[in-house]
Amino acid sequence: MNNDSAPIQETKKAAPNGNTKKNSTSDAPMVGLPEAVEFIKIVHEKGLERASMPKVAEGAGYSSGSSTPFYRRVSAARHFGLISSRGADLTELGQDCIRPTSEDATHFALIAAIQNVASYGELLASYNGKRINQQILTHWFERKFDLNETAAAACAKAFVDTLRYAGAISVDNLVNFSTAAEAPRPTMAETEPTVAVPTKTPAQQPDEGYRFELLLDPKTGRKFVIFSPPTVSSAELKRIQDWLSFQLFVQDPGEAAQP
């Protein structure tokens, strides 16, 4: 595997009021999933997966390895888990996006890719089942990551483009992001757990309709799943934590199971 990496440069620009805002971020994709998939497709088709990053940039048609469009596509592909954390080797998730081995592989790969972006977890929880206001979404990115308006707007567009590409947003910007229980396990470049993502479930009570999934181990597909109202109070959260401490049997790897 190639050990070259493409760091994302974050610079700040003085605003009219004297404050400084970043014009780039490595905390969220600045291009969407469609651009990231198209990028890895080119990398794969041109046999650039083991090349140095300057060679990847050149082979993929970018002016240099330090060009902003190239950096943003590499960063996005890594956020989505489509390429390794160093170099341009495609992960199995990336391969499922461009060379699926079953009819469902691409769809589930796109869903898993979205779940891999840590910064998208809060947005998915907030917007699922609701319409997105692009301007408000831009303000969220601006304040969350201390970005100037142009950079924040790029992040907001990337988020909307990503959901639309995965079929998780309608033409009138209504978000419907769900994960199917029968979805195959995603294979990620790293082994960190993905964020918990809520999905609407049939329920008799209007405030008891969310199913939260937390992928504990991408390699084995171990999940922690709960059904919950969309919000809980601080007191309720404490009760839940205390209850879980009694209900869950904690055993670290290598420990023998108790009879």
URQUICOR-V847948 format. One record per run of one state. SS is the DSSP state (alpha for helix, beta for strand, coil for the rest). FROM is the first residue (numbers start at 1). TO is the last residue. If there is no record, write none. Layout:
# URQUICOR-V847948
<<SS | FROM | TO> <SS | FROM | TO>>
This chain:
# URQUICOR-V847948
<<coil | 1 | 11> <beta | 12 | 14> <coil | 15 | 19> <beta | 20 | 22> <coil | 23 | 32> <alpha | 33 | 45> <coil | 46 | 52> <alpha | 53 | 59> <coil | 60 | 67> <alpha | 68 | 79> <coil | 80 | 82> <beta | 83 | 83> <coil | 84 | 89> <beta | 90 | 90> <coil | 91 | 91> <alpha | 92 | 98> <coil | 99 | 104> <alpha | 105 | 116> <coil | 117 | 119> <alpha | 120 | 127> <coil | 128 | 130> <beta | 131 | 131> <coil | 132 | 133> <alpha | 134 | 145> <coil | 146 | 146> <beta | 147 | 147> <coil | 148 | 148> <alpha | 149 | 165> <coil | 166 | 168> <beta | 169 | 169> <coil | 170 | 173> <beta | 174 | 175> <coil | 176 | 196> <beta | 197 | 200> <coil | 201 | 209> <beta | 210 | 217> <coil | 218 | 221> <beta | 222 | 228> <coil | 229 | 233> <alpha | 234 | 247> <coil | 248 | 259>>
